[in-house]
Every structure is written in structure tokens, then in C-alpha cells.
Amino acid sequence: MPKRFIAGAVYGPSADECSEGAFVTLTNREDGDKLTAGTDEFGDFWFEGLKVGDWSLSIEKEGHRPCRMESPGTEKKANPGDIALETIRE
């Protein structure tokens, strides 16, 4: 049986492509514990084996606006779905 996890996918809507190499930080809002992961070639990220808690996600990638969101608690498995990163226009 899988343990608690939070997983999602990051993409660039302007290019309609997966966003490989984005930096994802998961922060426990109760105790400040932080975990980090990078997105793979499909734009996917996973945080597995999490303790129960409320978490926030931040996603950063060069050339894109940072994205921050509150993630569902980990009472059950959580998938915030596909997350769009907006390209910074110069």
C-alpha cells in the first residue's frame, strides 16, 4: 500500500509542453519542514512517504514566474493536478 504522497505535473502553457527541470519545494506549514524535488522529462514531481500535515508548494524555473499554492493536507494522497508556469516576457 503506498504511503502518503503529493505529486503533480508542471507545464508551460505558452509552448504547450512539459516543464522539465523546474525546482519544486514542499513546505510543512505546521513545523516548517522542507522537501525539494525537480521535475522530470514529463514535468512530473513526487514527494512520497509524507507525514500527515498541511503543506504548501512552490515551483520555480528560470525564465518563468514562480508559482505558489496551498496543497491539500496529506490525510490521503494528493495530486494538485497540472500546474501551469507562466513565461516571463522581456
C-alpha positions in Angstrom: 0.0 0.0 0.0 1.5 3.4 -1.0 2.3 5.8 1.8 1.0 9.4 1.8 2.3 11.5 -1.2 1.9 14.7 -3.1 2.5 14.5 -6.9 1.8 16.8 -9.8 2.9 17.9 -13.3 4.3 21.2 -14.4 3.9 22.6 -17.9 4.4 25.8 -19.9 1.1 26.8 -21.4 2.5 29.2 -24.0 4.7 26.4 -25.5 2.2 23.7 -24.6 5.0 21.5 -23.3 6.1 19.6 -20.2 8.4 21.7 -18.0 11.5 19.6 -17.3 13.9 20.9 -14.6 11.6 23.0 -12.5 12.5 23.3 -8.9 9.7 22.2 -6.5 9.7 22.9 -2.8 7.2 21.4 -0.4 6.9 23.1 3.0 5.0 21.8 6.0 3.0 24.8 7.3 3.0 23.3 10.8 6.6 22.7 11.5 8.5 24.4 8.6 10.0 21.1 7.3 11.0 21.5 3.7 11.5 18.9 0.9 12.7 19.6 -2.6 12.4 17.8 -6.0 13.0 18.5 -9.6 10.6 17.8 -12.4 11.4 15.0 -14.8 11.2 15.0 -18.7 7.4 14.7 -18.4 7.2 17.7 -16.0 6.2 15.3 -13.1 7.3 15.6 -9.5 6.6 13.3 -6.5 7.0 13.6 -2.7 6.4 10.2 -1.1 6.3 8.9 2.4 4.9 12.1 3.9 3.7 12.6 7.4 0.2 13.9 8.0 0.1 17.7 7.7 -0.8 20.8 5.8 1.7 21.6 3.0 2.4 24.4 0.6 4.1 24.1 -2.8 6.4 26.5 -4.6 7.6 25.9 -8.1 10.4 27.9 -9.7 12.1 27.7 -13.1 14.4 30.2 -14.8 12.5 32.4 -17.3 9.1 31.7 -15.6 7.1 33.4 -12.9 7.3 31.5 -9.6 4.1 29.6 -8.6 2.9 29.1 -5.0 -0.1 27.2 -3.8 -1.5 25.6 -0.8 -1.6 21.8 -1.2 -4.3 19.6 0.2 -3.5 18.0 3.5 -1.9 14.6 3.5 -4.7 12.7 5.3 -5.0 11.0 1.9 -2.9 11.0 -1.3 -2.9 14.4 -3.0 -2.4 15.5 -6.6 -2.8 19.2 -7.3 -3.1 18.3 -11.0 -1.3 20.0 -13.9 0.3 23.3 -12.9 1.0 26.0 -15.4 4.2 28.1 -15.2 3.8 31.5 -16.9 6.8 32.5 -19.1 8.3 35.9 -18.2 8.1 38.2 -21.3 11.0 40.6 -21.7 
